[in-house]
């Protein structure tokens, strides 16, 4: 399985460590909130809203260098729009990986 990384953030920053830290801080603040809203919507079977949550979260997936997971999230987002939960386990595993990674920063 892929591992989150900071390669994309480092490539965007041009070596500006303050900029990198600012992006990391934003992700660390927003990610847990967005993740919780996603889980709340899944629990309530609000699949269209959950698809919107996945849409937001997949940008953070991309920023953390998870190319394959981004593709899985995009497919899962479309499945949710069709009221289909296929891809849920893989997506939620990605969220768990990201949670662990962000705690180490």
C-alpha positions in Angstrom: 0.0 0.0 0.0 1.1 3.6 -0.7 2.5 5.7 2.1 1.7 9.4 2.6 4.6 11.7 2.0 5.5 15.4 1.7 7.0 15.3 -1.8 4.2 17.3 -3.4 4.3 20.0 -0.7 8.1 20.2 -0.9 7.9 20.5 -4.7 5.4 23.4 -4.4 7.4 25.2 -1.7 10.6 25.7 -3.6 12.4 24.9 -0.4 10.5 27.5 1.7 10.1 25.6 5.0 7.7 28.2 6.5 5.4 27.7 3.5 5.6 23.9 3.9 4.8 24.1 7.6 1.9 26.4 6.9 0.4 23.9 4.5 1.0 21.0 6.9 -0.7 23.0 9.7 -3.7 23.7 7.5 -4.1 20.0 6.6 -3.6 18.9 10.2 -6.4 21.3 11.3 -8.9 20.7 8.5 -8.4 16.9 7.9 -9.8 15.6 11.2 -12.9 17.9 10.9 -13.5 16.9 7.3 -13.0 13.2 8.1 -15.5 13.4 11.0 -18.1 15.1 8.8 -17.6 12.3 6.2 -18.1 9.6 8.9 -21.2 11.4 10.2 -22.7 11.5 6.7 -21.9 7.8 6.1 -23.5 6.9 9.4 -26.6 8.9 8.6 -26.7 7.3 5.1 -26.4 10.8 3.5 -24.4 9.4 0.6 -24.6 12.5 -1.6 -23.2 14.6 1.2 -20.6 12.0 1.9 -19.6 12.1 -1.8 -19.0 15.9 -1.4 -16.9 15.1 1.7 -14.8 12.6 -0.3 -14.4 15.2 -3.0 -12.9 17.6 -0.4 -10.8 14.9 1.2 -9.3 13.6 -2.1 -7.5 16.9 -2.6 -5.6 16.2 0.7 -5.0 12.7 -0.4 -3.3 14.1 -3.5 -1.3 16.6 -1.6 0.1 13.8 0.6 1.3 12.0 -2.5 -1.2 9.2 -2.6 -1.8 8.8 -6.3 -3.5 5.4 -6.3 -5.6 6.3 -3.3 -6.7 9.5 -5.1 -8.0 7.4 -8.0 -9.8 5.1 -5.6 -11.3 8.1 -3.8 -12.5 9.5 -7.2 -14.2 6.2 -8.0 -15.7 5.9 -4.5 -17.0 9.5 -4.8 -18.8 8.5 -8.0 -20.1 5.4 -6.4 -21.6 7.3 -3.5 -23.4 9.6 -5.9 -25.0 6.4 -7.2 -25.8 5.3 -3.6 -23.2 2.6 -3.9 -20.7 2.0 -1.1 -18.2 0.1 -3.2 -14.7 1.4 -2.3 -15.6 2.4 1.2 -13.1 0.1 2.9 -10.2 1.2 0.8 -11.1 4.9 1.2 -11.4 4.6 5.0 -8.1 2.7 5.1 -6.5 5.7 3.3 -8.1 8.0 5.9 -6.5 5.9 8.6 -3.1 6.0 7.0 -3.3 9.8 6.6 -4.4 10.2 10.3 -1.4 8.3 11.5 1.0 10.1 9.1 -0.3 13.6 10.1 0.2 12.8 13.8 3.9 12.1 13.1 4.5 15.5 11.6 
